Amino acid sequence: TEATVQQALDKSEGLKFLTLVADLGTAEGVQKAIAEYPQVDILVNNLGIYWARPFEEITDEEWEKILEVNFLSGVRLTRHYFPKMLAQDWGRVLFIASESGIMVPSEMVHYGVTKSAQLSLASGLARLTKNTGVTVNSVLPGPTETENVIDFMRDLVPEEARGDKDKIGRAFVREHRPGSLIGRLIRPEEIASLVTYLASPLAAATNGAAVRAEGGLVQSIL
């Protein structure tokens, strides 16, 4: 909404932004964005929704909704901007996926499926950048300390742990993500710093990668 955009601008004194209000979870919203900004050099696909639901209770409509928002939004935007990046021999496409794309959570199978799809899409697109200055990568955050995530977690932790956001986050990680090596939620700036690096010229040699920032949840050498 316009109010949300203004709120973000108010927190960013001294910086200049080009803004747009559109629902990128719809084809119409993507078309509005493309019409307003027909070319970009760096595309970060970071749109996503989530909610807990037993697998057998997830309806067709809910499947369609989460796939459209989490996955097709990135397909549509990248389909437009990616060829332009290849034509100019430079660009960055990033998909903010999730460790849930590798370790699909039982309480959110539908969400995990969309994140696995993003990883496959990014990997396939990276193959198309051979011998160019374009890179396509994924970032895999773990549970991250945002307002929406804290609200989501509040009902999933014991009542005595429903205090401040740090207490809620640590309780959730302890109960639902015990494999975490840091024992807490990821901080937004920890994800932002990684995204900033991958979007920069310094990351030219990183292409087709799924870069983890999940606090050690994924038990894998690679």
N, CA, C and O of each residue as an XYZ file, in Angstrom:
888
protein
N       0.832     -1.186      0.000
C       0.000      0.000      0.000
C       0.877      1.251      0.000
O       2.070      1.191      0.295
N       0.269      2.366     -0.332
C       0.994      3.634     -0.293
C       1.509      3.929      1.120
O       2.608      4.454      1.299
N       0.689      3.580      2.117
C       1.077      3.835      3.507
C       2.309      3.031      3.892
O       3.192      3.536      4.586
N       2.374      1.771      3.442
C       3.526      0.928      3.744
C       4.790      1.477      3.091
O       5.858      1.501      3.703
N       4.657      1.912      1.850
C       5.797      2.501      1.147
C       6.290      3.742      1.877
O       7.493      3.920      2.068
N       5.366      4.594      2.282
C       5.752      5.819      2.972
C       6.424      5.517      4.303
O       7.368      6.199      4.703
N       5.930      4.490      4.985
C       6.525      4.096      6.259
C       7.974      3.662      6.063
O       8.844      4.004      6.863
N       8.229      2.912      4.999
C       9.594      2.475      4.706
C      10.484      3.663      4.354
O      11.641      3.723      4.768
N       9.940      4.603      3.591
C      10.717      5.785      3.214
C      11.067      6.632      4.430
O      12.155      7.203      4.510
N      10.138      6.707      5.371
C      10.368      7.507      6.576
C      11.522      6.958      7.411
O      12.170      7.697      8.152
N      11.774      5.648      7.284
C      12.845      5.018      8.046
C      14.188      5.083      7.321
O      15.199      4.609      7.839
N      14.199      5.665      6.129
C      15.405      5.638      5.290
C      15.851      7.044      4.940
O      15.938      7.402      3.765
N      16.130      7.827      5.946
C      16.536      9.216      5.738
C      17.855      9.293      4.965
O      18.790      8.535      5.220
N      17.900     10.219      4.026
C      19.123     10.444      3.275
C      19.299      9.548      2.067
O      20.257      9.717      1.313
N      18.390      8.591      1.862
C      18.472      7.687      0.718
C      17.348      7.999     -0.261
O      16.282      8.472      0.132
N      17.595      7.731     -1.535
C      16.588      7.961     -2.560
C      16.107      6.628     -3.125
O      16.909      5.730     -3.384
N      14.802      6.505     -3.312
C      14.220      5.273     -3.824
C      13.243      5.577     -4.951
O      12.597      6.624     -4.967
N      13.148      4.647     -5.888
C      12.060      4.637     -6.855
C      11.040      3.640     -6.332
O      11.393      2.496     -6.045
N       9.803      4.040     -6.203
C       8.808      3.186     -5.560
C       7.675      2.823     -6.511
O       7.460      3.467     -7.538
N       6.966      1.777     -6.135
C       5.819      1.305     -6.903
C       4.906      0.534     -5.970
O       5.377     -0.265     -5.160
N       3.622      0.758     -6.071
C       2.644     -0.010     -5.308
C       1.938     -0.960     -6.270
O       1.200     -0.518     -7.150
N       2.161     -2.258     -6.106
C       1.554     -3.259     -6.984
C       1.580     -4.605     -6.284
O       2.459     -4.867     -5.463
N       0.630     -5.447     -6.604
C       0.593     -6.811     -6.074
C       1.331     -7.714     -7.050
O       0.762     -8.158     -8.047
N       2.594     -7.983     -6.761
C       3.409     -8.798     -7.655
C       3.057    -10.277     -7.575
O       3.637    -11.096     -8.288
N       2.112    -10.619     -6.713
C       1.608    -11.987     -6.661
C       0.547    -12.256     -7.709
O      -0.050    -13.333     -7.732
N       0.307    -11.283     -8.576
C      -0.654    -11.438     -9.669
C       0.016    -11.065    -10.983
O       0.981    -10.301    -11.004
N      -0.503    -11.609    -12.077
C       0.034    -11.268    -13.394
C      -0.159     -9.787    -13.686
O       0.697     -9.154    -14.305
N      -1.288     -9.234    -13.239
C      -1.576     -7.823    -13.475
C      -0.582     -6.924    -12.735
O      -0.123     -5.916    -13.272
N      -0.261     -7.300    -11.509
C       0.697     -6.524    -10.735
C       2.081     -6.536    -11.346
O       2.775     -5.519    -11.353
N       2.485     -7.692    -11.861
C       3.791     -7.787    -12.519
C       3.821     -6.913    -13.766
O       4.813     -6.232    -14.025
N       2.747     -6.928    -14.533
C       2.688     -6.095    -15.733
C       2.778     -4.613    -15.381
O       3.399     -3.835    -16.105
N       2.160     -4.229    -14.276
C       2.242     -2.837    -13.826
C       3.682     -2.469    -13.486
O       4.147     -1.385    -13.838
N       4.383     -3.364    -12.807
C       5.779     -3.110    -12.436
C       6.666     -3.010    -13.671
O       7.519     -2.126    -13.761
N       6.465     -3.912    -14.615
C       7.273     -3.915    -15.831
C       7.035     -2.649    -16.650
O       7.968     -2.084    -17.222
N       5.785     -2.212    -16.701
C       5.467     -0.996    -17.452
C       6.135      0.225    -16.830
O       6.582      1.126    -17.540
N       6.199      0.251    -15.504
C       6.792      1.387    -14.801
C       8.316      1.357    -14.862
O       8.964      2.393    -15.012
N       8.881      0.147    -14.744
C      10.339     -0.020    -14.755
C      10.688     -1.130    -15.746
O      10.850     -2.282    -15.343
N      10.805     -0.804    -17.029
C      10.994     -1.833    -18.058
C      12.346     -2.535    -18.021
O      12.497     -3.610    -18.601
N      13.321     -1.948    -17.352
C      14.635     -2.595    -17.280
C      15.250     -2.390    -15.905
O      15.228     -1.286    -15.361
N      15.796     -3.457    -15.351
C      16.553     -3.381    -14.104
C      17.821     -4.208    -14.277
O      17.849     -5.156    -15.061
N      18.850     -3.851    -13.553
C      20.112     -4.596    -13.611
C      20.191     -5.669    -12.534
O      20.884     -6.672    -12.701
N      19.487     -5.458    -11.439
C      19.505     -6.401    -10.320
C      18.068     -6.706     -9.923
O      17.306     -5.801     -9.584
N      17.703     -7.974     -9.965
C      16.352     -8.405     -9.609
C      16.432     -9.338     -8.407
O      17.059    -10.395     -8.476
N      15.802     -8.948     -7.314
C      15.750     -9.781     -6.114
C      14.305    -10.236     -5.924
O      13.434     -9.435     -5.587
N      14.061    -11.508     -6.138
C      12.723    -12.078     -5.983
C      12.524    -12.465     -4.519
O      13.020    -13.496     -4.065
N      11.792    -11.625     -3.790
C      11.677    -11.784     -2.341
C      10.225    -11.801     -1.876
O       9.947    -11.574     -0.698
N       9.300    -12.070     -2.793
C       7.883    -12.086     -2.433
C       7.518    -13.460     -1.889
O       7.889    -14.477     -2.475
N       6.795    -13.500     -0.775
C       6.433    -14.802     -0.230
C       5.354    -14.732      0.830
O       5.260    -13.761      1.581
N       4.541    -15.774      0.881
C       3.535    -15.943      1.925
C       3.707    -17.329      2.526
O       4.318    -18.205      1.915
N       3.172    -17.523      3.711
C       3.293    -18.819      4.382
C       2.247    -18.911      5.478
O       1.799    -17.898      6.014
N       1.869    -20.117      5.798
C       1.001    -20.384      6.939
C       1.084    -21.876      7.225
O       1.332    -22.677      6.324
N       0.879    -22.235      8.461
C       0.925    -23.645      8.848
C      -0.413    -24.302      8.528
O      -1.474    -23.726      8.767
N      -0.347    -25.522      7.983
C      -1.567    -26.259      7.672
C      -1.219    -27.734      7.479
O      -0.262    -28.041      6.768
N      -1.970    -28.659      8.093
C      -1.751    -30.074      7.812
C      -1.899    -30.339      6.313
O      -2.789    -29.784      5.668
N      -1.041    -31.172      5.769
C      -1.024    -31.398      4.325
C      -2.393    -31.758      3.772
O      -2.802    -31.240      2.733
N      -3.104    -32.649      4.464
C      -4.384    -33.120      3.933
C      -5.470    -32.050      3.944
O      -6.527    -32.234      3.342
N      -5.218    -30.940      4.620
C      -6.207    -29.863      4.678
C      -5.912    -28.717      3.709
O      -6.681    -27.759      3.627
N      -4.814    -28.811      2.986
C      -4.462    -27.746      2.039
C      -5.319    -27.907      0.790
O      -5.246    -28.937      0.119
N      -6.124    -26.910      0.472
C      -7.045    -26.984     -0.660
C      -6.337    -26.647     -1.973
O      -5.229    -26.111     -1.978
N      -6.997    -26.971     -3.081
C      -6.456    -26.607     -4.388
C      -6.265    -25.096     -4.491
O      -5.271    -24.620     -5.039
N      -7.225    -24.357     -3.961
C      -7.143    -22.892     -4.026
C      -5.921    -22.375     -3.260
O      -5.263    -21.430     -3.697
N      -5.621    -23.000     -2.117
C      -4.456    -22.584     -1.341
C      -3.158    -22.948     -2.059
O      -2.198    -22.177     -2.042
N      -3.129    -24.122     -2.690
C      -1.964    -24.498     -3.483
C      -1.733    -23.492     -4.609
O      -0.611    -23.038     -4.833
N      -2.809    -23.154     -5.308
C      -2.690    -22.211     -6.419
C      -2.212    -20.845     -5.936
O      -1.392    -20.201     -6.591
N      -2.724    -20.408     -4.795
C      -2.348    -19.100     -4.258
C      -0.873    -19.046     -3.895
O      -0.175    -18.107     -4.276
N      -0.393    -20.042     -3.162
C       0.991    -19.983     -2.698
C       1.976    -20.172     -3.850
O       3.063    -19.593     -3.841
N       1.596    -20.981     -4.839
C       2.455    -21.134     -6.010
C       2.508    -19.848     -6.830
O       3.561    -19.475     -7.347
N       1.370    -19.178     -6.943
C       1.334    -17.933     -7.717
C       2.188    -16.850     -7.065
O       2.944    -16.152     -7.742
N       2.062    -16.716     -5.755
C       2.791    -15.655     -5.060
C       4.272    -15.999     -4.912
O       5.135    -15.199     -5.275
N       4.563    -17.169     -4.387
C       5.947    -17.510     -4.052
C       6.794    -17.881     -5.263
O       7.994    -17.609     -5.293
N       6.171    -18.502     -6.259
C       6.942    -19.031     -7.387
C       6.704    -18.271     -8.690
O       7.652    -17.798     -9.317
N       5.445    -18.154     -9.095
C       5.172    -17.538    -10.392
C       5.517    -16.054    -10.435
O       5.802    -15.518    -11.506
N       5.495    -15.385     -9.285
C       5.912    -13.979     -9.278
C       7.337    -13.853     -9.799
O       7.631    -12.972    -10.607
N       8.213    -14.725     -9.341
C       9.600    -14.714     -9.797
C       9.751    -15.156    -11.236
O      10.579    -14.620    -11.973
N       8.946    -16.140    -11.645
C       8.972    -16.584    -13.041
C       8.634    -15.416    -13.962
O       9.338    -15.159    -14.939
N       7.554    -14.716    -13.642
C       7.082    -13.633    -14.516
C       8.072    -12.475    -14.590
O       8.364    -11.966    -15.672
N       8.581    -12.065    -13.439
C       9.532    -10.953    -13.434
C      10.830    -11.327    -14.143
O      11.358    -10.549    -14.937
N      11.335    -12.512    -13.855
C      12.598    -12.938    -14.458
C      12.442    -13.153    -15.958
O      13.358    -12.861    -16.727
N      11.302    -13.654    -16.370
C      11.049    -13.867    -17.803
C      11.178    -12.559    -18.588
O      11.598    -12.564    -19.746
N      10.822    -11.462    -17.964
C      10.936    -10.160    -18.637
C      12.351     -9.591    -18.550
O      12.915     -9.173    -19.562
N      12.928     -9.574    -17.343
C      14.195     -8.859    -17.146
C      15.432     -9.668    -17.539
O      16.439     -9.091    -17.950
N      15.369    -10.979    -17.421
C      16.539    -11.828    -17.661
C      17.096    -11.680    -19.084
O      18.306    -11.511    -19.231
N      16.270    -11.734    -20.134
C      16.828    -11.568    -21.485
C      17.508    -10.221    -21.688
O      18.487    -10.132    -22.430
N      17.013     -9.180    -21.047
C      17.629     -7.862    -21.161
C      19.005     -7.845    -20.490
O      19.930     -7.190    -20.970
N      19.127     -8.560    -19.390
C      20.429     -8.664    -18.734
C      21.427     -9.394    -19.630
O      22.579     -8.979    -19.758
N      20.973    -10.482    -20.245
C      21.856    -11.224    -21.145
C      22.286    -10.346    -22.318
O      23.440    -10.395    -22.744
N      21.368     -9.552    -22.834
C      21.674     -8.700    -23.986
C      22.722     -7.645    -23.652
O      23.529     -7.280    -24.506
N      22.714     -7.156    -22.421
C      23.699     -6.140    -22.035
C      24.935     -6.753    -21.381
O      25.868     -6.039    -21.014
N      24.937     -8.080    -21.236
C      26.083     -8.828    -20.707
C      26.384     -8.514    -19.240
O      27.529     -8.629    -18.804
N      25.375     -8.123    -18.489
C      25.557     -7.951    -17.042
C      24.194     -7.925    -16.363
O      23.232     -7.341    -16.862
N      24.149     -8.570    -15.223
C      22.924     -8.534    -14.432
C      23.005     -9.515    -13.283
O      23.867    -10.393    -13.247
N      22.093     -9.346    -12.349
C      22.012    -10.231    -11.193
C      20.545    -10.606    -10.960
O      19.673     -9.742    -10.875
N      20.300    -11.900    -10.859
C      18.980    -12.397    -10.466
C      19.163    -13.197     -9.189
O      19.977    -14.119     -9.134
N      18.408    -12.843     -8.171
C      18.478    -13.541     -6.892
C      17.090    -14.009     -6.491
O      16.110    -13.275     -6.628
N      17.017    -15.219     -6.002
C      15.781    -15.761     -5.455
C      15.975    -15.959     -3.958
O      16.867    -16.695     -3.535
N      15.142    -15.307     -3.161
C      15.193    -15.529     -1.719
C      14.348    -16.758     -1.435
O      13.132    -16.674     -1.266
N      15.014    -17.895     -1.387
C      14.336    -19.172     -1.173
C      14.252    -19.430      0.333
O      13.807    -18.560      1.081
N      14.665    -20.592      0.778
C      14.593    -20.925      2.203
C      15.227    -22.279      2.423
O      15.278    -23.113      1.519
N      15.714    -22.491      3.644
C      16.171    -23.839      3.985
C      15.007    -24.815      3.935
O      15.217    -26.026      3.869
N      13.780    -24.300      3.965
C      12.597    -25.159      3.856
C      12.489    -25.802      2.479
O      11.750    -26.771      2.304
N      13.220    -25.270      1.499
C      13.251    -25.890      0.187
C      14.087    -27.151      0.159
O      13.972    -27.951     -0.770
N      14.927    -27.340      1.163
C      15.751    -28.543      1.293
C      15.196    -29.452      2.382
O      15.062    -30.662      2.196
N      14.878    -28.844      3.524
C      14.314    -29.578      4.659
C      12.856    -29.137      4.800
O      12.535    -28.272      5.615
N      11.987    -29.739      4.001
C      10.590    -29.299      3.927
C       9.904    -29.505      5.274
O       9.858    -30.629      5.776
N       9.367    -28.430      5.870
C       8.733    -28.550      7.191
C       7.402    -29.281      7.102
O       6.601    -29.019      6.205
N       7.171    -30.190      8.025
C       5.946    -30.989      7.987
C       4.703    -30.147      8.185
O       3.622    -30.514      7.723
N       4.845    -29.007      8.875
C       3.678    -28.156      9.105
C       3.406    -27.207      7.941
O       2.381    -26.525      7.918
N       4.330    -27.164      6.970
C       4.171    -26.257      5.824
C       4.720    -26.903      4.555
O       5.616    -26.357      3.912
N       4.182    -28.063      4.199
C       4.661    -28.759      3.006
C       4.490    -27.883      1.768
O       5.369    -27.837      0.907
N       3.362    -27.194      1.685
C       3.087    -26.355      0.515
C       4.134    -25.249      0.365
O       4.564    -24.944     -0.747
N       4.534    -24.663      1.466
C       5.563    -23.619      1.440
C       6.898    -24.202      0.976
O       7.570    -23.622      0.123
N       7.277    -25.342      1.536
C       8.535    -25.970      1.155
C       8.597    -26.305     -0.321
O       9.646    -26.167     -0.950
N       7.473    -26.746     -0.880
C       7.426    -27.068     -2.305
C       7.733    -25.838     -3.153
O       8.466    -25.935     -4.137
N       7.184    -24.687     -2.784
C       7.449    -23.472     -3.570
C       8.918    -23.072     -3.489
O       9.477    -22.550     -4.454
N       9.537    -23.314     -2.347
C      10.940    -22.948     -2.194
C      11.854    -23.918     -2.943
O      12.891    -23.512     -3.469
N      11.477    -25.189     -2.993
C      12.224    -26.150     -3.809
C      12.129    -25.771     -5.284
O      13.102    -25.890     -6.029
N      10.955    -25.315     -5.693
C      10.764    -24.898     -7.084
C      11.650    -23.707     -7.423
O      12.209    -23.641     -8.518
N      11.782    -22.766     -6.494
C      12.665    -21.620     -6.727
C      14.113    -22.068     -6.930
O      14.811    -21.554     -7.804
N      14.551    -23.013     -6.131
C      15.925    -23.504     -6.259
C      16.157    -24.130     -7.629
O      17.203    -23.918     -8.242
N      15.191    -24.896     -8.105
C      15.306    -25.521     -9.426
C      15.312    -24.472    -10.529
O      16.088    -24.560    -11.481
N      14.440    -23.480    -10.390
C      14.373    -22.414    -11.391
C      15.698    -21.662    -11.473
O      16.219    -21.436    -12.566
N      16.238    -21.278    -10.333
C      17.498    -20.535    -10.317
C      18.635    -21.352    -10.921
O      19.457    -20.825    -11.670
N      18.675    -22.630    -10.594
C      19.732    -23.489    -11.123
C      19.637    -23.601    -12.640
O      20.646    -23.525    -13.340
N      18.421    -23.779    -13.140
C      18.239    -23.885    -14.585
C      18.580    -22.596    -15.312
O      19.211    -22.627    -16.368
N      18.168    -21.466    -14.757
C      18.460    -20.178    -15.389
C      19.959    -19.895    -15.419
O      20.469    -19.320    -16.380
N      20.654    -20.297    -14.370
C      22.101    -20.063    -14.331
C      22.801    -20.746    -15.498
O      23.804    -20.239    -16.002
N      22.275    -21.904    -15.938
C      22.874    -22.609    -17.074
C      22.809    -21.771    -18.352
O      23.598    -21.964    -19.276
N      21.852    -20.837    -18.385
C      21.659    -20.020    -19.586
C      22.570    -18.797    -19.620
O      22.547    -18.035    -20.586
N      23.367    -18.604    -18.579
C      24.218    -17.405    -18.498
C      25.659    -17.670    -18.915
O      26.514    -16.797    -18.764
N      25.934    -18.831    -19.424
C      27.314    -19.214    -19.722
C      28.023    -18.161    -20.580
O      27.492    -17.688    -21.585
N      29.229    -17.816    -20.153
C      30.084    -16.854    -20.855
C      29.486    -15.447    -20.918
O      29.745    -14.698    -21.860
N      28.696    -15.099    -19.921
C      28.165    -13.735    -19.826
C      28.506    -13.168    -18.448
O      29.060    -13.863    -17.597
N      28.168    -11.906    -18.248
C      28.369    -11.271    -16.947
C      27.137    -11.328    -16.066
O      27.028    -10.584    -15.091
N      26.207    -12.210    -16.407
C      24.968    -12.365    -15.636
C      25.113    -13.550    -14.691
O      25.668    -14.582    -15.070
N      24.623    -13.410    -13.474
C      24.598    -14.531    -12.536
C      23.192    -14.706    -11.979
O      22.425    -13.750    -11.865
N      22.873    -15.948    -11.637
C      21.590    -16.283    -11.011
C      21.880    -17.158     -9.799
O      22.461    -18.235     -9.935
N      21.487    -16.711     -8.638
C      21.745    -17.449     -7.405
C      20.518    -17.448     -6.502
O      19.603    -16.640     -6.666
N      20.522    -18.361     -5.558
C      19.483    -18.415     -4.528
C      20.110    -18.169     -3.167
O      21.262    -18.527     -2.924
N      19.344    -17.561     -2.296
C      19.738    -17.400     -0.896
C      18.767    -18.214     -0.057
O      17.554    -18.144     -0.255
N      19.305    -18.987      0.879
C      18.484    -19.854      1.719
C      18.544    -19.383      3.164
O      19.380    -19.858      3.932
N      17.672    -18.457      3.544
C      17.623    -18.054      4.951
C      16.970    -19.149      5.791
O      16.203    -19.970      5.288
N      17.293    -19.138      7.068
C      16.526    -19.915      8.030
C      15.421    -19.037      8.579
O      15.183    -17.950      8.053
N      14.733    -19.484      9.634
C      13.699    -18.650     10.257
C      14.285    -17.296     10.650
O      15.281    -17.224     11.371
N      13.661    -16.233     10.171
C      14.220    -14.886     10.302
C      13.333    -14.003     11.164
O      12.106    -14.091     11.116
N      13.965    -13.165     11.942
C      13.265    -12.333     12.928
C      12.582    -11.135     12.267
O      13.125    -10.031     12.236
N      11.393    -11.373     11.746
C      10.559    -10.297     11.216
C       9.240    -10.292     11.985
O       8.919    -11.251     12.687
N       8.487     -9.218     11.849
C       7.226     -9.111     12.584
C       6.276    -10.243     12.221
O       5.660    -10.843     13.103
N       6.151    -10.541     10.928
C       5.233    -11.595     10.504
C       5.661    -12.963     11.016
O       4.828    -13.776     11.418
N       6.960    -13.210     10.996
C       7.462    -14.504     11.477
C       7.220    -14.649     12.977
O       6.818    -15.717     13.438
N       7.459    -13.597     13.734
C       7.214    -13.649     15.178
C       5.739    -13.916     15.453
O       5.411    -14.716     16.329
N       4.849    -13.259     14.717
C       3.411    -13.496     14.887
C       3.056    -14.941     14.565
O       2.242    -15.556     15.254
N       3.673    -15.482     13.511
C       3.435    -16.866     13.117
C       3.908    -17.831     14.203
O       3.245    -18.830     14.481
N       5.052    -17.532     14.813
C       5.648    -18.434     15.798
C       4.965    -18.375     17.154
O       5.044    -19.327     17.930
N       4.302    -17.279     17.441
C       3.736    -17.071     18.780
C       2.801    -18.218     19.189
O       2.790    -18.626     20.350
N       2.031    -18.725     18.250
C       1.087    -19.796     18.563
C       1.732    -21.179     18.538
O       1.083    -22.175     18.856
N       3.008    -21.239     18.160
C       3.685    -22.529     18.044
C       4.675    -22.786     19.171
O       5.363    -23.806     19.175
N       4.749    -21.865     20.128
C       5.659    -22.043     21.263
C       4.841    -22.140     22.544
O       3.693    -21.695     22.571
N       5.406    -22.714     23.611
C       4.686    -22.802     24.888
C       4.269    -21.424     25.381
O       4.944    -20.430     25.113
N       3.165    -21.370     26.097
C       2.620    -20.092     26.553
C       3.615    -19.300     27.384
O       3.662    -18.073     27.304
N       4.409    -20.000     28.181
C       5.365    -19.301     29.040
C       6.506    -18.657     28.240
O       7.255    -17.838     28.772
N       6.633    -19.031     26.955
C       7.699    -18.467     26.118
C       7.212    -17.299     25.268
O       7.975    -16.743     24.478
N       5.948    -16.926     25.426
C       5.380    -15.877     24.571
C       5.642    -14.490     25.144
O       4.720    -13.733     25.449
N       6.923    -14.185     25.279
C       7.314    -12.871     25.786
C       7.787    -11.990     24.656
O       7.058    -11.776     23.687
N       9.012    -11.468     24.767
C       9.535    -10.618     23.698
C       9.954    -11.475     22.508
O       9.960    -12.704     22.584
N      10.304    -10.812     21.413
C      10.568    -11.541     20.176
C      11.777    -12.465     20.281
O      11.799    -13.523     19.653
N      12.778    -12.083     21.063
C      13.942    -12.951     21.220
C      13.563    -14.235     21.946
O      14.026    -15.318     21.587
N      12.722    -14.113     22.963
C      12.287    -15.284     23.723
C      11.442    -16.207     22.856
O      11.601    -17.427     22.898
N      10.543    -15.618     22.071
C       9.710    -16.415     21.170
C      10.581    -17.128     20.141
O      10.405    -18.320     19.892
N      11.519    -16.396     19.546
C      12.373    -16.972     18.524
C      13.220    -18.118     19.034
O      13.328    -19.154     18.379
N      13.822    -17.940     20.197
C      14.661    -19.000     20.751
C      13.831    -20.221     21.131
O      14.283    -21.356     20.980
N      12.616    -19.987     21.623
C      11.740    -21.107     21.975
C      11.328    -21.875     20.724
O      11.301    -23.106     20.733
N      11.007    -21.159     19.649
C      10.624    -21.817     18.401
C      11.777    -22.643     17.853
O      11.592    -23.798     17.470
N      12.961    -22.055     17.816
C      14.125    -22.775     17.300
C      14.405    -24.010     18.145
O      14.709    -25.076     17.610
N      14.304    -23.872     19.446
C      14.561    -24.992     20.349
C      13.556    -26.129     20.128
O      13.928    -27.303     20.133
N      12.278    -25.771     19.934
C      11.221    -26.778     19.812
C      11.091    -27.335     18.398
O      10.864    -28.532     18.221
N      11.233    -26.468     17.383
C      10.901    -26.857     16.016
C      12.093    -26.918     15.070
O      11.996    -27.545     14.015
N      13.207    -26.291     15.411
C      14.406    -26.341     14.576
C      15.620    -26.639     15.457
O      16.557    -25.842     15.514
N      15.607    -27.790     16.148
C      16.674    -28.088     17.118
C      18.049    -28.275     16.485
O      19.056    -28.275     17.192
N      18.106    -28.432     15.178
C      19.398    -28.592     14.515
C      20.159    -27.298     14.322
O      21.303    -27.322     13.869
N      19.552    -26.166     14.654
C      20.221    -24.875     14.484
C      21.492    -24.809     15.317
O      21.495    -25.180     16.491
N      22.562    -24.339     14.708
C      23.831    -24.202     15.425
C      23.939    -22.879     16.166
O      24.804    -22.725     17.029
N      23.077    -21.924     15.847
C      23.143    -20.628     16.525
C      22.040    -20.482     17.570
O      22.097    -19.574     18.399
N      21.050    -21.350     17.545
C      20.033    -21.374     18.593
C      19.136    -20.156     18.657
O      18.546    -19.877     19.701
N      19.024    -19.429     17.559
C      18.194    -18.215     17.543
C      17.720    -17.966     16.122
O      18.121    -18.660     15.188
N      16.857    -16.960     15.973
C      16.422    -16.564     14.643
C      17.528    -15.799     13.913
O      18.400    -15.191     14.534
N      17.471    -15.847     12.588
C      18.384    -15.058     11.774
C      17.919    -13.603     11.821
O      16.719    -13.331     11.820
N      18.855    -12.685     11.861
C      18.501    -11.264     11.847
C      18.405    -10.779     10.398
O      19.218    -11.179      9.565
N      17.433     -9.931     10.085
C      17.255     -9.474      8.702
C      18.526     -8.909      8.077
O      18.792     -9.135      6.897
N      19.312     -8.175      8.864
C      20.526     -7.581      8.304
C      21.563     -8.644      7.925
O      22.433     -8.392      7.092
N      21.473     -9.823      8.531
C      22.390    -10.902      8.174
C      22.061    -11.452      6.790
O      22.954    -11.875      6.056
N      20.790    -11.445      6.437
C      20.386    -11.834      5.088
C      20.718    -10.715      4.107
O      21.225    -10.969      3.014
N      20.432     -9.483      4.499
C      20.652     -8.338      3.611
C      22.115     -8.205      3.204
O      22.413     -7.879      2.055
N      23.023     -8.453      4.131
C      24.449     -8.318      3.808
C      24.876     -9.359      2.780
O      25.701     -9.074      1.912
N      24.319    -10.560      2.872
C      24.639    -11.604      1.898
C      24.064    -11.259      0.527
O      24.730    -11.429     -0.494
N      22.836    -10.779      0.511
C      22.204    -10.384     -0.749
C      22.991     -9.249     -1.405
O      23.197     -9.250     -2.618
N      23.426     -8.286     -0.603
C      24.208     -7.164     -1.131
C      25.489     -7.652     -1.795
O      25.864     -7.170     -2.864
N      26.153     -8.603     -1.165
C      27.373     -9.156     -1.755
C      27.073     -9.868     -3.074
O      27.745     -9.624     -4.077
N      26.068    -10.745     -3.079
C      25.762    -11.521     -4.280
C      25.310    -10.637     -5.439
O      25.468    -11.004     -6.604
N      24.749     -9.474     -5.118
C      24.303     -8.544     -6.163
C      25.435     -7.666     -6.681
O      25.251     -6.922     -7.645
N      26.586     -7.743     -6.059
C      27.692     -6.844     -6.400
C      28.630     -7.469     -7.431
O      28.576     -8.677     -7.660
N      29.487     -6.661     -8.056
C      30.495     -7.193     -8.979
C      31.476     -8.148     -8.303
O      32.094     -8.975     -8.974
N      31.624     -8.045     -6.987
C      32.554     -8.918     -6.265
C      32.145    -10.383     -6.324
O      32.976    -11.268     -6.122
N      30.867    -10.646     -6.601
C      30.358    -12.021     -6.592
C      30.272    -12.619     -7.991
O      29.487    -13.539     -8.223
N      31.065    -12.110     -8.917
C      30.986    -12.560    -10.307
C      31.247    -14.056    -10.473
O      30.732    -14.671    -11.407
N      32.036    -14.644     -9.585
C      32.375    -16.059     -9.703
C      31.357    -16.968     -9.021
O      31.491    -18.191     -9.065
N      30.356    -16.387     -8.401
C      29.314    -17.181     -7.746
C      28.093    -17.192     -8.649
O      27.415    -16.176     -8.804
N      27.814    -18.348     -9.244
C      26.716    -18.453    -10.204
C      26.099    -19.842    -10.112
O      26.808    -20.847    -10.077
N      24.780    -19.887    -10.074
C      24.086    -21.168     -9.963
C      24.158    -21.763     -8.574
O      23.943    -22.962     -8.393
N      24.461    -20.931     -7.593
C      24.658    -21.419     -6.228
C      23.407    -21.228     -5.381
O      22.619    -20.308     -5.601
N      23.244    -22.111     -4.417
C      22.229    -21.967     -3.369
C      22.994    -21.661     -2.089
O      23.520    -22.563     -1.437
N      23.050    -20.394     -1.739
C      23.905    -19.933     -0.645
C      23.103    -19.900      0.645
O      22.080    -19.221      0.734
N      23.569    -20.630      1.635
C      22.809    -20.779      2.875
C      23.160    -19.704      3.896
O      24.316    -19.310      4.050
N      22.125    -19.246      4.583
C      22.294    -18.349      5.734
C      21.237    -18.755      6.746
O      20.390    -17.954      7.141
N      21.303    -20.026      7.161
C      20.222    -20.619      7.955
C      20.668    -21.044      9.349
O      19.974    -21.800     10.028
N      21.824    -20.556      9.768
C      22.270    -20.861     11.118
C      22.738    -22.287     11.321
O      22.788    -22.774     12.450
N      23.087    -22.966     10.220
C      23.596    -24.331     10.341
C      22.530    -25.398     10.441
O      22.823    -26.519     10.857
N      21.287    -25.078     10.067
C      20.206    -26.066     10.139
C      20.422    -27.234      9.185
O      20.149    -28.386      9.521
N      20.917    -26.919      7.990
C      21.089    -27.949      6.971
C      22.393    -28.696      7.228
O      23.472    -28.105      7.185
N      22.290    -29.978      7.491
C      23.473    -30.784      7.798
C      24.033    -31.365      6.506
O      23.754    -32.507      6.143
N      24.824    -30.556      5.828
C      25.397    -30.957      4.550
C      26.754    -30.305      4.394
O      26.940    -29.154      4.792
N      27.703    -31.024      3.821
C      29.025    -30.461      3.585
C      28.947    -29.381      2.518
O      29.616    -28.354      2.629
N      28.138    -29.598      1.483
C      27.990    -28.627      0.392
C      26.714    -27.836      0.589
O      26.398    -26.963     -0.220
